[in-house]
Amino acid sequence: MPSRLSFPRDMAALRQLCRDLPPPDMTADAAIADHDSQLTKPPGSLGRLEELARWAGRWQHTDRPRAERVDIIVFAGNHGVTAQGVTPWPVDVTRQMLENFRNGGAAINQIARISAARLHVVDVEALRPTADMTRTPAMDEPTFLRALTTGMQAVRTDTDLLCLGEMGIGNSTAASAVCAALFGGGGAKWAGRGTGLDDAGVRHKAAVIDRALACHDGHLSDPLAILRHLGGHELAAIMGAVIAARYRNIPVLLDGFICTAAAAPLALLHPSGLAHTRLSHCSAEGGHAHLAVALGLSPLLDLGLRLGEGSGAGLAIPLVRSAIACLCGMATFAQARVSEKE
């Protein structure tokens, strides 16, 4: 039986929660593989769709997975590091874009509608900015745990498939810093153009990241401390949602660079920490390809997106639905009275 989900009251409890992540249902996985071998198609002819169906089933703990109730959750937060001039956009844009989401005017609204997914928007910590990570930890422990718990609480128990996204001016700087601390390489490797920086802006952003790394140098051996010191409220919430989904038997589609960076600490805290996730796409943001390689994640799509908002995850929903539909709806050779190869 899977371990029980509880909301962590301190960092020790959170660490234990990450260590005790429940495993997949390999009995369901084997049953899906057996059924797939009897369907009216050559073995392996549906490529990654076959693996997607098995992935969904083993994490939903059933040999007949579903993707009817799909949730897209967009977590939003603001960042104190914007005081360092890492973005040309004012922080007011975060709140304005949340209103746009709620009024149905953003790209993710259209993608959610086409995908028949339930869209939820969560403003984490009421959009109060984190502290400037170049000077002090972005979040103290109570704030970090509160933001992470917000993400956990946002995951509905009736969800078949969870898609995660984000919004937050300055959050590509936070995500890049988290990646640099987790995997090395410094600001120059991980800093990208974000919401439209020119070459000089990217160099400045890399320098700001390096200052933040130097400021927190004594705390960068612990993945949870890295996310607290260098991340953001919405990044902590995303990690919380990924944890909650694992305990509630819900497979997860990760969105772009920021979303993947938010989940990345879990991969270093547990050997199969991200096994219940799939990477929906490879973002055009510079660091995302590096991060996908570091985590061993192979994107389902490569469309040159760099919007965030959960847009790539939303676009991958039909792929998962198609995989499940083929598994559960195709006839077997016996049912269709089709001869098998000799």
C-alpha positions in Angstrom: 0.0 0.0 0.0 1.3 3.5 -0.8 2.4 5.7 2.1 0.0 8.2 3.4 0.2 11.8 2.2 0.6 14.3 5.0 1.4 18.0 4.9 4.9 18.6 6.4 5.1 20.8 9.4 8.9 21.1 9.3 11.8 20.4 7.0 12.5 17.0 8.5 8.9 15.9 7.8 9.2 17.1 4.2 12.5 15.2 3.8 10.8 12.0 5.1 7.9 12.5 2.7 10.4 12.7 -0.2 12.2 9.6 1.0 8.9 7.6 1.3 7.5 8.2 -2.2 5.3 5.2 -3.1 6.3 2.9 -5.9 4.4 2.2 -9.2 2.1 -0.8 -9.6 4.2 -3.2 -11.6 1.4 -5.8 -11.7 -0.7 -3.3 -13.6 2.3 -2.6 -15.9 2.7 -6.2 -16.7 -1.0 -6.7 -17.4 -0.9 -3.7 -19.8 2.1 -5.1 -21.6 0.4 -8.5 -22.0 -2.8 -6.9 -23.3 -0.9 -4.6 -25.7 0.9 -7.7 -27.2 -2.5 -9.0 -28.2 -3.8 -5.9 -30.0 -4.2 -5.7 -33.7 -0.9 -4.1 -34.6 2.7 -5.2 -34.9 4.5 -5.1 -31.5 6.0 -1.6 -30.8 4.3 0.0 -33.9 2.7 2.7 -31.8 6.1 3.7 -30.5 6.1 6.0 -27.4 2.3 5.8 -27.2 2.7 2.3 -25.9 5.0 3.4 -23.2 2.8 6.3 -22.3 -0.1 3.9 -21.7 2.0 1.7 -19.5 3.3 4.8 -17.6 -0.3 6.0 -17.0 -1.5 2.6 -15.8 1.4 1.8 -13.4 1.1 5.2 -11.7 -2.8 5.2 -11.6 -2.4 1.6 -10.3 -4.7 0.1 -12.9 -4.4 -1.9 -16.1 -7.2 0.3 -17.6 -5.9 3.8 -17.2 -8.1 6.9 -17.7 -7.5 10.5 -18.9 -11.0 11.9 -18.6 -10.5 14.2 -15.6 -7.4 16.2 -16.5 -6.3 19.2 -14.5 -4.0 22.0 -15.5 -2.8 24.0 -12.5 -0.9 27.3 -13.0 1.0 28.5 -10.0 2.0 32.1 -9.9 4.5 34.0 -7.7 6.7 37.1 -7.6 10.4 37.4 -7.1 12.6 39.8 -5.2 15.5 39.2 -7.5 13.7 41.4 -10.1 15.3 44.3 -8.2 18.6 43.3 -9.8 17.3 44.2 -13.3 17.0 40.6 -14.6 13.9 41.3 -16.6 12.5 44.1 -18.7 9.0 43.5 -17.4 7.4 45.1 -14.3 6.3 42.7 -11.6 2.7 44.0 -12.0 2.5 41.8 -15.1 2.2 38.7 -12.9 -1.0 39.9 -11.4 -2.3 41.2 -14.7 -1.7 37.9 -16.4 -3.5 36.1 -13.6 -6.5 38.2 -14.4 -6.1 37.4 -18.0 -6.1 33.7 -17.1 -9.3 34.1 -15.0 -11.0 36.1 -17.8 -10.2 33.4 -20.4 -7.8 35.5 -22.5 -4.5 33.7 -22.4 -3.1 30.9 -24.5 -3.5 28.4 -21.8 -7.2 29.1 -21.6 -7.5 28.2 -25.3 -5.4 25.0 -24.9 -7.3 23.9 -21.8 -10.6 24.4 -23.7 -9.5 22.4 -26.7 -8.1 19.7 -24.5 -11.2 19.6 -22.3 -9.1 20.1 -19.2 -10.0 21.8 -15.9 -7.8 24.9 -15.5 -7.0 26.2 -12.1 -4.9 29.3 -11.3 -3.3 29.7 -7.9 -1.6 32.9 -6.7 0.9 31.6 -4.2 1.5 33.7 -1.1 -0.9 36.3 -2.5 1.8 37.3 -5.0 4.0 38.7 -2.3 7.6 38.7 -3.7 10.3 36.4 -2.3 13.3 38.1 -0.8 16.2 39.0 -3.2 18.2 35.8 -3.4 21.4 37.7 -4.1 21.3 39.0 -0.5 19.3 36.5 1.6 17.4 33.2 1.2 14.4 33.7 -1.1 12.2 32.1 1.5 12.5 31.3 5.2 11.5 27.8 6.2 7.9 28.6 7.3 7.2 30.4 4.0 8.8 27.6 1.9 6.7 25.0 3.7 3.6 27.0 3.3 4.1 27.5 -0.4 4.9 23.9 -0.9 1.8 22.9 1.0 -0.3 25.2 -1.1 0.8 23.2 -4.1 0.0 19.9 -2.4 -3.5 21.1 -1.4 -4.2 22.2 -5.0 -4.1 18.6 -6.3 -7.6 17.1 -6.5 -8.0 13.5 -5.5 -10.3 12.8 -8.5 -7.7 13.8 -11.1 -6.6 11.2 -13.7 -3.8 13.3 -15.2 -2.1 16.5 -13.8 -0.5 19.2 -15.9 1.6 21.8 -14.1 2.5 25.3 -15.2 3.6 28.6 -13.8 3.6 32.4 -14.1 5.9 34.8 -12.5 8.0 37.7 -13.7 11.7 36.9 -12.8 11.1 33.2 -12.3 13.5 32.1 -15.1 16.3 33.6 -13.1 15.2 31.7 -10.0 14.9 28.5 -12.0 18.3 29.0 -13.6 19.9 29.5 -10.2 18.3 26.3 -8.9 19.6 24.4 -11.8 23.1 25.8 -11.5 23.1 24.8 -7.8 21.8 21.3 -8.4 23.9 20.4 -11.5 26.7 22.9 -11.7 27.9 25.1 -14.6 27.2 28.5 -13.2 25.0 31.3 -14.5 26.5 31.3 -18.0 25.3 27.8 -18.6 21.8 28.2 -17.3 20.8 31.8 -18.0 18.5 32.3 -20.9 16.5 35.0 -22.6 13.4 34.6 -20.4 10.8 37.1 -21.5 13.0 38.8 -24.0 16.5 39.7 -22.8 19.2 40.7 -25.3 22.7 39.4 -25.2 23.8 42.0 -22.6 20.8 41.2 -20.5 21.6 37.5 -20.5 25.1 38.2 -19.4 23.8 40.4 -16.6 21.3 37.7 -15.6 24.2 35.1 -15.5 26.2 37.4 -13.2 23.2 37.9 -10.9 22.8 34.1 -10.7 26.5 33.7 -9.8 26.2 36.3 -7.1 23.2 34.4 -5.6 25.2 31.1 -5.8 28.1 32.7 -3.9 25.8 34.2 -1.3 24.4 30.8 -0.5 27.5 28.7 -1.1 27.3 27.0 2.3 23.8 25.6 1.7 24.0 24.2 -1.8 24.6 20.5 -0.9 20.9 20.0 0.0 18.3 20.0 -2.8 15.6 21.3 -0.5 17.8 24.1 0.8 18.6 25.0 -2.8 14.9 25.4 -3.7 14.3 27.4 -0.5 17.3 29.7 -0.9 17.2 30.2 -4.7 13.6 29.3 -5.8 10.3 31.0 -5.6 6.9 30.6 -4.1 5.4 29.1 -7.3 8.4 26.8 -7.7 7.9 25.4 -4.2 4.2 25.0 -4.9 5.0 23.0 -8.1 7.2 20.7 -6.2 4.5 20.2 -3.6 2.0 19.3 -6.3 4.4 16.8 -7.8 4.8 15.1 -4.4 1.0 15.1 -3.8 0.4 13.6 -7.2 2.8 10.7 -6.4 1.0 9.9 -3.2 -2.4 10.1 -4.9 -1.5 7.9 -7.8 -1.7 10.7 -10.4 0.7 10.8 -13.4 2.1 14.3 -14.1 3.0 16.2 -17.3 5.6 18.8 -16.6 5.7 22.0 -18.6 8.7 24.0 -19.5 12.0 25.1 -18.0 10.7 26.7 -14.8 8.3 23.9 -14.1 11.0 21.2 -14.6 13.5 23.1 -12.5 10.9 23.2 -9.7 10.5 19.5 -9.7 14.2 18.7 -10.2 15.2 18.6 -6.5 12.9 15.6 -6.1 15.1 13.6 -8.5 18.1 14.1 -6.2 16.1 13.2 -3.1 14.7 9.9 -4.3 16.1 7.5 -6.9 12.8 7.5 -8.8 11.6 10.8 -7.6 10.3 12.0 -11.0 9.3 8.5 -12.5 5.6 9.4 -12.3 6.2 12.5 -14.5 6.8 13.0 -18.2 8.3 16.0 -19.8 5.7 17.5 -22.2 8.1 19.4 -24.4 11.5 20.9 -24.7 11.4 24.7 -24.3 13.3 27.2 -26.4 14.6 28.6 -23.1 18.3 27.8 -23.2 18.7 25.7 -20.1 15.8 23.4 -20.6 17.6 21.0 -23.0 20.5 20.8 -20.4 18.0 20.1 -17.6 16.2 17.4 -19.6 19.5 15.6 -20.1 20.5 16.0 -16.5 17.2 14.5 -15.4 17.1 11.8 -18.1 13.8 13.1 -19.3 12.8 12.8 -23.0 10.3 15.4 -24.2 7.2 14.3 -25.9 7.0 17.5 -28.1 9.5 20.0 -29.5 7.6 23.0 -30.8 9.9 25.9 -29.9 7.6 27.0 -27.1 8.9 29.3 -24.3 5.6 30.7 -23.0 5.1 28.8 -19.7 1.6 28.8 -18.3 1.4 25.0 -18.7 1.0 25.5 -22.4 3.3 22.6 -23.5 1.8 20.3 -20.9 -1.7 21.1 -22.1 -0.7 20.4 -25.7 0.6 16.9 -24.7 -2.8 15.9 -23.2 -4.1 14.5 -26.5 -1.0 12.3 -26.7 -1.8 10.6 -23.4 -5.4 10.3 -24.2 -4.6 8.7 -27.6 -2.2 6.3 -25.9 -4.9 5.2 -23.4 -7.6 5.1 -26.1 -5.5 2.7 -28.2 -4.8 0.5 -25.2 -8.3 0.3 -24.0 -10.3 0.6 -27.3 -8.4 -1.5 -29.9 -9.5 -5.0 -30.6 -7.3 -8.0 -30.0 -6.4 -10.4 -32.8 -8.9 -12.9 -31.4 -11.7 -10.4 -31.1 -11.2 -9.0 -34.6 -10.5 -12.5 -36.1 -7.3 -11.2 -37.6 -4.6 -13.8 -38.2 -1.4 -13.3 -36.2 2.0 -13.8 -37.7 3.3 -17.3 -37.8 
